Amino acid sequence: MGSIERQLRAQALFAAEEFMDLDELCQKLNASRSSIRRDLIEMENKGLVRRVHGGAISLKSRDEVLDFGQLSASCREEKERIGKLAASLVKDRDTVILGAGSTVTEVARNLLDRSIQVITNSIPVGVAFWDCKQVEVTLTGGYLYPRIGVQLGPICERTLQGMAADLLIMGVRGITESGLSDSNTLFEASVKKMIEVSRRVIVVADHTKFGQQSMVHLAGLEDIDTIVSDRQLSPVFQEILKEHNVQYLLV
């Protein structure tokens, strides 16, 4: 197989998986590590991928991840239904951590008439409560990540350290049998801290997130109590969730 054909096949792989490690590319493309490295250098020069330690990230999918507007438009109807169902799991007087992401923002829009306390590192989530007098909102602070409006870093983590929540509602970039993943290393510490200080963890994710593996592992399925998704979730993943004792609700 020539380098051009390998690169075309690699692009197809990156269309399905945001992050691909070097060994996996070697195996799937039946090529040596040196050949794959040269291919990745050429693909990086073309703006198709960015090389990272151990592999590469698709820049096309990464651009989508880093744009809240594009994220909000994707699977819009499913996210609205998921947001409404997830919000119904919140009880009055709960303290709720709402993570970042367009699906979590839909959850927030369905909580405006509730008597709850919200902790969030998401500017779009905070803005959803702008005119709401019943909900008490605490922003974590931290480094403001551009285009997606999420606060990350040591300040965010220190704020979360002093919190205790009844419930965490979070979104993710990918869900596989090995757990939850996202595309940014900065997400890892804040998400783990959110899980640590919450009594119950709910993940909101439409069916397109399942089977996707991003670069950074956030948590195992054993760390999750409930997943709220849509009815297009494949039976294969429904069975995986059952095997890991994760409740799933489909809408």
LUMNUFI-966975 format. One record per residue (C-alpha): residue number from 1; chain; x, y, z. Coordinates in pm, whole numbers, plus 32768, in hexadecimal, padded with zeros to 4 digits. Example, Ala and Ser with C-alpha at 12.3 -4.5 7.8 and 13.67 -1.06 7.14 Angstrom:
<recs>
REC pos unit    u    v    w
REC   1    A 84CE 7E3E 830C
REC   2    A 8557 7F96 82CA
</recs>
This chain:
<recs>
REC pos unit    u    v    w
REC   1    A 8000 8000 8000
REC   2    A 808E 8152 7F9C
REC   3    A 809C 8285 807C
REC   4    A 7F7C 8336 7FCA
REC   5    A 7E93 820D 7FF3
REC   6    A 7F01 81E5 8160
REC   7    A 7EB6 8352 81A6
REC   8    A 7D5E 8338 8108
REC   9    A 7D12 8207 81DE
REC  10    A 7D9D 82BB 830E
REC  11    A 7CB2 83E0 82CC
REC  12    A 7B8E 82ED 82CA
REC  13    A 7C02 8263 8419
REC  14    A 7C1E 83C0 84AC
REC  15    A 7ABD 840B 8436
REC  16    A 7A41 82FD 8525
REC  17    A 7B3D 832C 863E
REC  18    A 7BB2 8483 86A9
REC  19    A 7CF7 83F8 873D
REC  20    A 7DBE 82D7 86AB
REC  21    A 7EF7 824C 874D
REC  22    A 8027 81EE 8680
REC  23    A 8019 8078 86BE
REC  24    A 7EAA 8066 8661
REC  25    A 7EED 811E 851B
REC  26    A 800D 8030 84CD
REC  27    A 7F2C 7F05 8504
REC  28    A 7DFF 7F86 8441
REC  29    A 7ECF 8008 8320
REC  30    A 7FC4 7EE3 8322
REC  31    A 80EF 7FCC 8320
REC  32    A 822A 800B 83EA
REC  33    A 8244 8115 84F8
REC  34    A 833B 81DB 8424
REC  35    A 824A 81DC 82FB
REC  36    A 8125 824A 83D3
REC  37    A 81F7 835C 8473
REC  38    A 824E 83E3 831A
REC  39    A 80DE 83D4 82B6
REC  40    A 8076 8491 83EE
REC  41    A 817B 859E 83AD
REC  42    A 80EF 85CF 824E
REC  43    A 7F89 85D1 82D0
REC  44    A 7FE9 86CD 83DB
REC  45    A 8086 87AE 82D2
REC  46    A 7F3C 879E 8214
REC  47    A 7E7C 8806 834C
REC  48    A 7DC5 86BB 836C
REC  49    A 7E50 8647 84BA
REC  50    A 7F24 86BC 85DB
REC  51    A 802F 85CE 8658
REC  52    A 8031 8593 87CF
REC  53    A 80EE 84A6 88B1
REC  54    A 809B 8344 8847
REC  55    A 7FC7 8398 8717
REC  56    A 7EFF 84B0 8675
REC  57    A 7DB8 8572 8693
REC  58    A 7CCF 85C1 8572
REC  59    A 7CC6 873B 854C
REC  60    A 7B79 8733 8497
REC  61    A 7AC2 868C 85B8
REC  62    A 7B87 8761 86AE
REC  63    A 7B09 88A1 8608
REC  64    A 79A6 8823 863C
REC  65    A 79EF 87D3 87A8
REC  66    A 7A75 8931 87E4
REC  67    A 7946 89E9 875A
REC  68    A 7817 89FC 883E
REC  69    A 7739 8A6F 871E
REC  70    A 7789 893D 864B
REC  71    A 775E 8858 8775
REC  72    A 7609 88EE 87C2
REC  73    A 7591 88B7 865D
REC  74    A 75F5 8748 8657
REC  75    A 74D9 8654 86B2
REC  76    A 740D 877E 8726
REC  77    A 72C1 86CB 8758
REC  78    A 7361 85AA 8813
REC  79    A 7418 8699 88FB
REC  80    A 72D7 8754 894B
REC  81    A 7226 8610 89AB
REC  82    A 7351 8596 8A74
REC  83    A 7368 86E3 8B29
REC  84    A 71FB 86D7 8B8E
REC  85    A 720D 8573 8C11
REC  86    A 7352 85AB 8CCE
REC  87    A 72C4 86E4 8D72
REC  88    A 719D 8616 8DF3
REC  89    A 7296 854A 8EC3
REC  90    A 72F4 867F 8F8F
REC  91    A 7236 86B3 90D5
REC  92    A 71E2 87FD 917C
REC  93    A 72EF 8871 9270
REC  94    A 73F7 879B 91C1
REC  95    A 7557 881F 9194
REC  96    A 75AD 87CF 902B
REC  97    A 76F8 87E9 8F74
REC  98    A 76BC 882C 8E04
REC  99    A 77E8 87E9 8D27
REC 100    A 7838 8882 8BD7
REC 101    A 779F 8834 8A85
REC 102    A 7671 8879 89AD
REC 103    A 75A3 8755 8A36
REC 104    A 75DC 87C2 8B9E
REC 105    A 7571 8921 8B38
REC 106    A 7427 8889 8AC4
REC 107    A 7403 87EF 8C1E
REC 108    A 7438 8947 8CB8
REC 109    A 7325 89E1 8BE1
REC 110    A 7232 88E8 8C79
REC 111    A 728F 8941 8DE0
REC 112    A 7233 8AB2 8DE2
REC 113    A 70FF 8A87 8EBB
REC 114    A 71A4 89A4 8FBC
REC 115    A 7213 89F9 911D
REC 116    A 7378 8974 9108
REC 117    A 74E3 89D6 912C
REC 118    A 75BC 89B8 8FF6
REC 119    A 7736 89A5 8FE3
REC 120    A 77C9 89BE 8E86
REC 121    A 7908 89FE 8DC6
REC 122    A 7842 8A4D 8C8B
REC 123    A 77FB 8BB2 8C20
REC 124    A 76DA 8B48 8B37
REC 125    A 763C 8A8D 8C5C
REC 126    A 7665 8BC0 8D3A
REC 127    A 75CA 8C9F 8C2F
REC 128    A 749C 8BB5 8C1B
REC 129    A 7448 8C1F 8D81
REC 130    A 7488 8D93 8D40
REC 131    A 7322 8E05 8D85
REC 132    A 72CB 8CED 8E78
REC 133    A 728B 8D57 8FDF
REC 134    A 7244 8BFF 9074
REC 135    A 7389 8B50 901C
REC 136    A 74C6 8BA9 90DC
REC 137    A 75F1 8B8F 8FF2
REC 138    A 7761 8B73 904E
REC 139    A 7866 8B8E 8F3A
REC 140    A 79A8 8AD6 8F86
REC 141    A 7A90 8BD4 8EE4
REC 142    A 7BCC 8B6B 8E31
REC 143    A 7C6D 8B89 8CDC
REC 144    A 7B60 8BD3 8BD9
REC 145    A 7B89 8AE4 8AB8
REC 146    A 7B37 8B9C 8974
REC 147    A 7A0C 8B50 8894
REC 148    A 796A 8A54 897F
REC 149    A 7956 8B34 8AB4
REC 150    A 79D1 8A3E 8BBA
REC 151    A 7AA5 8A99 8CE8
REC 152    A 7BC6 89B0 8D33
REC 153    A 7D0C 8997 8DF1
REC 154    A 7D81 89B2 8F5D
REC 155    A 7C8B 8AC5 8FC6
REC 156    A 7B66 89F4 8F4A
REC 157    A 7BE9 88BF 8FFA
REC 158    A 7C23 8976 9145
REC 159    A 7ABF 89FA 913E
REC 160    A 7A33 88A0 9101
REC 161    A 7B0B 8811 9218
REC 162    A 7A3D 88CD 9318
REC 163    A 78EC 8865 928A
REC 164    A 77FB 8746 92CA
REC 165    A 76E8 86F9 91D0
REC 166    A 75BB 8614 91C6
REC 167    A 75DC 85EA 9052
REC 168    A 76CE 861F 8F32
REC 169    A 7642 863D 8DD2
REC 170    A 7756 8635 8CCF
REC 171    A 778C 860B 8B5C
REC 172    A 78AC 8558 8AAD
REC 173    A 794F 8542 8959
REC 174    A 795A 83C6 894E
REC 175    A 78D7 828E 89FD
REC 176    A 7963 8131 89CD
REC 177    A 796C 7FF8 8AA1
REC 178    A 7AA9 8080 8B43
REC 179    A 79F4 81BA 8BB9
REC 180    A 79D5 832C 8B71
REC 181    A 7ACB 83F9 8AA9
REC 182    A 7B01 855B 8A2D
REC 183    A 7BEC 8614 8948
REC 184    A 7C9F 86FE 8A38
REC 185    A 7D90 86A4 8B4F
REC 186    A 7D18 87CE 8C1C
REC 187    A 7BC0 872D 8C3B
REC 188    A 7C44 85FF 8CF5
REC 189    A 7C91 8698 8E4A
REC 190    A 7B52 8769 8E61
REC 191    A 7A6E 864A 8DF9
REC 192    A 7B10 855A 8EEE
REC 193    A 7AE3 865B 9002
REC 194    A 7973 8688 8FA6
REC 195    A 793D 8511 8FBA
REC 196    A 79F7 84FE 9105
REC 197    A 791E 8602 91B5
REC 198    A 77CE 8587 912B
REC 199    A 76F1 847A 91C3
REC 200    A 765A 8418 9073
REC 201    A 76D8 843D 8F0E
REC 202    A 75F9 8463 8DDC
REC 203    A 768D 8471 8C7E
REC 204    A 75C2 8511 8B68
REC 205    A 762C 84A1 8A0D
REC 206    A 757C 8469 88C2
REC 207    A 75BA 8324 8806
REC 208    A 76D2 83B6 872E
REC 209    A 77B8 83C9 885F
REC 210    A 77B5 824E 888E
REC 211    A 78D2 8193 87EE
REC 212    A 79A4 82CF 87DC
REC 213    A 7AF9 82CB 8886
REC 214    A 7BA0 841A 88C9
REC 215    A 7D00 8455 8944
REC 216    A 7CC7 8486 8ABA
REC 217    A 7C28 837D 8B99
REC 218    A 7B45 8427 8C98
REC 219    A 7A9C 830F 8D5B
REC 220    A 7A30 81A5 8D48
REC 221    A 78CB 8131 8D1D
REC 222    A 78D7 80C2 8E89
REC 223    A 78E7 8233 8EEC
REC 224    A 7796 827D 8E47
REC 225    A 763D 8243 8ED8
REC 226    A 755D 82A2 8DB3
REC 227    A 757C 82F6 8C41
REC 228    A 7469 83B8 8B92
REC 229    A 746E 8389 8A18
REC 230    A 7382 836D 88EF
REC 231    A 72D0 823E 885E
REC 232    A 73D0 8212 874A
REC 233    A 74C9 8189 8847
REC 234    A 7536 803B 87BB
REC 235    A 74CF 7EF6 8869
REC 236    A 7641 7E9F 8883
REC 237    A 7684 7FC8 8966
REC 238    A 7543 7F90 8A24
REC 239    A 75C6 7E37 8A7B
REC 240    A 771B 7EC3 8ADB
REC 241    A 7677 7FB9 8BCA
REC 242    A 75A9 7E9F 8C65
REC 243    A 76E4 7DD0 8C99
REC 244    A 7785 7EF6 8D51
REC 245    A 764D 7F37 8E25
REC 246    A 7618 808E 8D8C
REC 247    A 74AE 80FA 8D7D
REC 248    A 7450 818B 8C2B
REC 249    A 7321 8259 8BCC
REC 250    A 72C6 828B 8A5F
REC 251    A 71E4 839D 89DA
</recs>
